[in-house]
Amino acid sequence: MTTRLLMATAALWTACAASAASVNGGYASLVRQVAPSVVTVEVQELAQGAGQRAVERATADSPDSSARDFVRRMLSGADGGDSAPGRAGAALGSGFIIDAAGLIVTNRHVIVGARSVRVKLADGREVPAVVVGADATTDIALLRVSAGRLPALRLSSSEKLAVGDPVIAIGNPFGLGQSVTAGILSARARVLEQDPLIDFLQTDAAINMGNSGGPLLSADGAVVGVTTAIISPSGGSVGLGFAIPAETVASVVAELEAHGRVNRGYLGISVQAMTPALALALLGSDTPTGALITSVDDKGPAAGELAAGDVLQSIGATPVTFPSLGKIAVRLVPGTTVDTSVIRDGSQLTIAVTVGQLPDPPDNPLQSGGPDTWVPNLDLGVANATSEMRKALKAEDESGGLIVTQLRHDGVGAVAGLKIGDLVTHAGTKHLDDVADLADVSKPTEKRPLLLRVVRGGSPGFIAITGSEQR
């Protein structure tokens, strides 16, 4: 007994000493061990975002921009995600090797919509990557490269770490090159509004734009999470970084490698939290239980079974609350049937529902306006405007229109006073519904100017393009 106790004590002392050495003596040895497995992911984006980028540039200083950017996904590299006019934009993220044969983990938001993906290895080689699969729910993507045998990291369990234990993050912040930051595990089971289905790890290790998809590592060199988001009013690190736990990553990676996607359950209902007043009205008691169904997707799996006004009490044997429903639903197996317990009109009912397949989120509606088109006689680029773009520009009462996406700085459009992000609705009396309506316009002159109706900041006005400075 005494010998076993001494051995256990010695093992504990050794582990504590190793951790303390990492803190007191630095992380150089650990970094030498793990850094060769961390890569840079370079994404060549589709040119579909031209209108979106123009709108975001035009509204960057709007009063709600800081609130909109409060919780930031970290996609971009040194240029903050903007690209040079007239070409698709390159963006940077991070990733890490999990299999010597060339499997690499990164974030889905780093590679989604990419025309091509390349990976820069720690030894300087740049190789093309194939997207094996991506999961929108957890924001995890799996890439594959062919580059011979590569040094791989080990996915561990975040449960082995206690709040206060040291961690390091490795990635490519702002496109500067591989960087290492250190901190502690600040908290676990954090839920962010944008990702209510993930229990994030929180760390104060500095994480910035470009770190996304990189590893968060324990003092023994094991991956305990994938860095993915920060809370920052300014966009820089303020010590509030978040990582997807390694347990979640491991299960998702296994599904992506096997099937290219993760099959998740979907019921097609929206709910709200119960309150004492709602409970008294619906349950006859002021003790809130369950979640109140507010709507049912008429094409979803619960259509015709569950109804608005039902109080959902449980799914199978699992009690339901408003915060827990999403996490319960996505773990259901599509195609299976589950018994749901609801209270309807004061009666408790058991209703069987066949679980559906959770669809991927829709593409960003700002990006659905299509690629931009260069108008040579006006020295500018335009893209079709969507209703979401018009709303962002405070022009929701307008129809159609084109977004100015590019301007040659000394071209006739810029000289006349047009700006990127302007909504052009008319050329003369002609309403503009498609880029083709403006593509073949004649070159304006002082004797034959072109009159454009432009909406900027929600206010319409006319601009005459003459090819000369405005008088």
Buried (B, 14 or more C-beta within 10 A) or exposed (E): EEEEEEEEEEEEEEEEEEBEBBEEEEBEEBBEBBBBBBBBBBBBBBBBBBBBBBBBBBBEEBEEEEEEBEBBBBBBBBBEBEBEBEEBBBBBBBBBBBBEBBBBBBBBBBBBEBEBBBBBBBEEEEBEBEBBBBBBBBBBBBBBBEBEEBBBBEBBBBEEBEEEBBBBBBBBBBBEEBBBBBBBBBBBEBEBEEBEBBBBBBBBBBBBBBBBBBBBBBBBBBBBBBBBBBBBEEBBBBBBBBBBBBBBBBBBBEBBBEEEBBBBBBBBBBBEEBEEEBBEEBBEEEEBBBBBBEEBBEEBBBBEBBBEEBBBBBBEEEBBBBEEBBEBBBEBEBEEEBEBBBBBEEEEEEBEBEBBBBEBEEEEBBBBBBBBBBBEBBBBBBBBBBEBBBBBBBBEEBEBBBBBBBBBEEBBBBBBBBBBBBBBBBBEEEBBBEBEBBBEBEEBEEEEBBEBBBBBEEEBEEBEBBBEEEE
